[in-house]
Structure formats: structure tokens, C-alpha cells
């Protein structure tokens, strides 16, 4: 599985707050995952177990949206 990572920096002339493109999508997703108790702290000892819990939480979020 290949993942493309794009780092978005604020413009050099910017002063103060400005919305960066696509950053809200990532922040919103992390906030949704943070609602799950097992993902709020590092309870898992290995990366595969942690990744599995993230998949389960994501599936749960999607299923909740489908039933509404």
C-alpha cells in the first residue's frame, strides 16, 4: 500500500490565522477517532493491534452514518 503525503505550509506573507487546504479533514477525522476510549491513549503494545482498532472505529463511524 502506497501513501502520498503532502505537507502544507502557510504562505510566507501570512500573518495570523488562515485555513489551510484539507487540514480540516484530517483534524475532523482525528477528533472522531479520539471519541473511542481505546484510541484516546496508547493502550495497544503493537502497531498491528493499534491499526486494527483504528479500522474498527472507522467502520463503526461509517456504519452509524449509514443508519441515520
C-alpha positions as CSV (number, residue, x, y, z in Angstrom):
1,X,0.0,0.0,0.0
2,X,1.5,3.3,-1.1
3,X,0.5,6.5,0.6
4,X,1.2,10.0,-0.7
5,X,2.0,12.6,1.9
6,X,1.6,16.3,1.1
7,X,2.9,18.8,3.7
8,X,1.1,22.1,3.5
9,X,2.9,25.1,4.8
10,X,1.3,28.5,5.3
11,X,2.3,31.3,2.9
12,X,5.4,33.3,3.8
13,X,3.4,36.5,3.8
14,X,0.7,35.2,6.1
15,X,0.1,36.9,9.4
16,X,-2.4,35.4,11.8
17,X,-4.8,32.6,11.2
18,X,-5.7,31.2,7.8
19,X,-7.4,28.0,6.8
20,X,-5.0,25.5,5.2
21,X,-6.4,23.3,2.4
22,X,-7.6,19.8,3.5
23,X,-6.3,20.2,7.1
24,X,-9.8,20.3,8.5
25,X,-10.5,16.8,7.0
26,X,-7.6,15.4,9.0
27,X,-8.4,17.2,12.2
28,X,-12.1,16.1,12.0
29,X,-11.0,12.5,11.4
30,X,-8.7,12.5,14.4
31,X,-11.4,14.1,16.5
32,X,-13.9,11.3,15.6
33,X,-11.3,8.6,16.4
34,X,-10.5,10.3,19.7
35,X,-14.0,9.6,20.8
36,X,-13.2,6.0,21.2
37,X,-11.8,5.1,24.6
38,X,-9.2,2.6,23.4
39,X,-7.8,5.1,20.9
40,X,-7.7,8.1,23.3
41,X,-4.4,6.7,24.8
42,X,-1.7,4.3,23.7
43,X,-3.2,1.1,25.2
44,X,-2.0,-1.2,22.4
45,X,1.5,-2.6,22.5
46,X,2.0,-3.2,18.8
47,X,1.3,-1.3,15.6
48,X,-0.9,-4.0,14.1
49,X,-3.3,-4.0,17.1
50,X,-3.5,-0.2,17.1
51,X,-4.1,-0.2,13.4
52,X,-6.9,-2.8,13.8
53,X,-8.6,-0.6,16.5
54,X,-8.5,2.4,14.1
55,X,-10.1,0.3,11.4
56,X,-12.8,-0.9,13.8
57,X,-13.5,2.7,15.0
58,X,-13.7,3.9,11.4
59,X,-16.1,1.1,10.4
60,X,-18.2,2.0,13.4
61,X,-18.3,5.7,12.4
62,X,-19.3,4.8,8.8
63,X,-22.0,2.3,9.9
64,X,-23.5,4.9,12.2
65,X,-23.7,7.4,9.3
66,X,-25.4,4.8,7.1
67,X,-28.2,4.1,9.5
68,X,-29.1,7.7,10.0
